[in-house]
Amino acid sequence: MAAVHRAIEVGADVRGYFVWSFLDHFEWAHGYRPRFGLVRVDYGTLERIPKASAHWYGQVAGSNELAG
């Protein structure tokens, strides 16, 4: 996101940003082991648990500010 911010500052026409993965999910090469979504999935119960990164991203999106 910092790179996107720098691009905007130098004039890039950025109209959106997409997070790589909202939920933890199956990866063909590594199965369920890597967890890189914003929301952790308990695969036993399918409960969704927001990670710290989800709260951070929500704050950035809501405030339109990228805090250091």
Backbone bond lengths (Angstrom), bond angles and torsions (degrees), N, CA, C in turn:
res aa  C-N    CA-C-N  psi(-1)  N-CA   C-N-CA  omega(-1)  CA-C   N-CA-C  phi
1 M - - - 1.434 - - 1.516 110.48 -
2 A 1.302 116.76 -31.56 1.462 119.18 177.82 1.526 109.83 -63.86
3 A 1.334 117.59 -38.80 1.462 120.90 178.67 1.531 110.94 -65.90
4 V 1.317 117.11 -38.60 1.470 120.81 176.67 1.525 109.32 -63.92
5 H 1.310 116.59 -42.17 1.461 121.17 178.56 1.531 110.86 -60.51
6 R 1.319 116.28 -44.68 1.476 119.54 178.56 1.520 110.67 -63.39
7 A 1.319 117.64 -39.01 1.469 121.32 178.78 1.525 111.24 -62.32
8 I 1.317 116.31 -41.38 1.472 120.57 177.60 1.521 109.62 -62.83
9 E 1.328 116.68 -42.61 1.464 120.42 -178.67 1.530 112.66 -61.24
10 V 1.330 117.40 -29.10 1.463 119.51 179.44 1.520 112.77 -98.22
11 G 1.341 116.46 11.74 1.450 120.30 170.89 1.511 118.49 106.49
12 A 1.315 118.84 4.51 1.468 120.30 178.25 1.526 110.19 -66.67
13 D 1.320 115.97 141.38 1.463 122.04 180.00 1.532 108.69 -90.15
14 V 1.324 116.26 81.10 1.468 121.59 -178.94 1.517 108.47 -91.10
15 R 1.318 116.03 121.93 1.469 120.66 -177.13 1.516 113.11 -110.15
16 G 1.309 117.07 -3.72 1.452 119.16 179.31 1.515 111.28 -175.05
17 Y 1.325 114.92 167.78 1.455 121.86 178.51 1.518 106.96 -146.19
18 F 1.317 116.58 134.73 1.448 120.90 179.54 1.522 110.03 -119.32
19 V 1.301 116.53 130.86 1.466 122.43 174.81 1.522 107.46 -70.32
20 W 1.329 117.02 141.31 1.465 121.13 -178.35 1.529 110.78 -55.37
21 S 1.329 117.09 -46.59 1.457 118.88 -177.68 1.527 110.59 -150.19
22 F 1.317 115.95 123.64 1.460 120.82 177.63 1.529 110.52 -72.43
23 L 1.332 116.47 -44.62 1.464 121.92 -177.72 1.520 110.88 -114.30
24 D 1.335 116.98 150.07 1.457 120.91 166.95 1.526 106.47 -60.97
25 H 1.327 116.95 143.37 1.461 119.76 -177.49 1.520 111.09 -155.37
26 F 1.318 116.07 177.39 1.463 123.17 -179.76 1.521 110.37 -74.20
27 E 1.321 116.28 132.72 1.466 123.30 174.05 1.526 107.55 -113.72
28 W 1.316 117.64 128.42 1.468 120.85 -175.77 1.520 112.64 -55.86
29 A 1.312 118.53 -39.97 1.458 120.66 -176.05 1.526 113.20 -80.25
30 H 1.342 118.04 -22.13 1.467 120.32 -172.00 1.527 114.36 -132.07
31 G 1.309 117.97 3.59 1.459 120.83 179.95 1.522 111.75 67.93
32 Y 1.337 116.56 -140.36 1.466 121.86 -178.09 1.527 113.17 -93.53
33 R 1.332 117.60 1.83 1.464 120.70 -173.95 1.528 114.10 -65.57
34 P 1.330 121.31 -51.82 1.475 117.26 -179.39 1.526 110.44 -69.47
35 R 1.303 115.68 136.61 1.468 120.54 179.13 1.514 107.66 -123.38
36 F 1.311 115.33 105.47 1.453 118.50 -176.68 1.519 113.10 -132.77
37 G 1.301 118.46 13.51 1.456 120.78 174.95 1.521 110.74 -79.39
38 L 1.319 116.07 167.16 1.466 120.81 175.05 1.526 111.34 -73.19
39 V 1.325 115.33 -23.92 1.473 121.15 -177.89 1.520 109.01 -122.77
40 R 1.331 115.50 125.51 1.468 121.36 177.90 1.522 109.17 -75.93
41 V 1.320 115.88 138.13 1.461 121.07 176.67 1.519 107.90 -110.46
42 D 1.333 116.01 124.18 1.469 121.00 171.77 1.527 104.75 -82.35
43 Y 1.330 116.82 106.68 1.459 120.13 -173.09 1.524 112.97 -68.20
44 G 1.319 117.62 -17.52 1.459 120.14 177.14 1.516 112.78 -76.66
45 T 1.328 116.38 -40.81 1.464 121.05 -176.92 1.526 112.71 -110.71
46 L 1.328 117.08 -11.69 1.469 124.58 -175.05 1.530 112.62 66.30
47 E 1.329 116.27 16.51 1.466 120.10 175.26 1.522 108.87 -65.63
48 R 1.337 116.19 141.21 1.455 122.27 177.46 1.524 108.50 -104.06
49 I 1.329 116.75 127.69 1.463 121.92 -176.88 1.530 108.43 -125.13
50 P 1.340 118.27 110.35 1.462 119.69 -179.97 1.527 110.95 -61.67
51 K 1.335 115.93 134.70 1.459 122.23 177.23 1.526 108.97 -88.06
52 A 1.324 116.31 170.16 1.469 120.99 177.30 1.529 110.18 -56.49
53 S 1.329 116.99 -36.42 1.467 120.36 -179.69 1.529 111.37 -64.34
54 A 1.321 117.78 -31.28 1.472 120.67 177.42 1.527 110.10 -67.23
55 H 1.316 116.38 -41.77 1.465 120.02 179.14 1.531 110.37 -66.91
56 W 1.347 116.72 -40.61 1.461 121.12 177.76 1.526 110.70 -62.31
57 Y 1.329 116.32 -47.81 1.461 120.98 -179.47 1.527 110.67 -62.05
58 G 1.318 117.42 -39.61 1.466 121.13 177.04 1.523 111.52 -61.70
59 Q 1.319 116.24 -39.86 1.471 119.81 178.87 1.535 110.19 -66.66
60 V 1.316 117.04 -43.08 1.477 120.48 178.91 1.523 109.79 -62.79
61 A 1.312 117.22 -45.98 1.465 121.07 -179.59 1.522 111.87 -64.48
62 G 1.327 116.87 -39.83 1.458 120.85 -178.44 1.511 114.22 -73.51
63 S 1.336 116.82 -32.05 1.456 120.04 -176.62 1.524 112.87 -97.97
64 N 1.334 116.06 -13.83 1.463 121.91 -176.10 1.516 111.26 59.56
65 E 1.335 116.80 30.54 1.452 122.68 179.59 1.528 109.72 -132.39
66 L 1.323 115.35 138.12 1.445 120.93 177.69 1.525 107.80 -100.51
67 A 1.326 115.24 99.23 1.473 120.01 -178.45 1.521 109.09 -79.27
68 G 1.333 116.25 142.63 1.470 121.10 179.60 1.458 109.62 -77.61
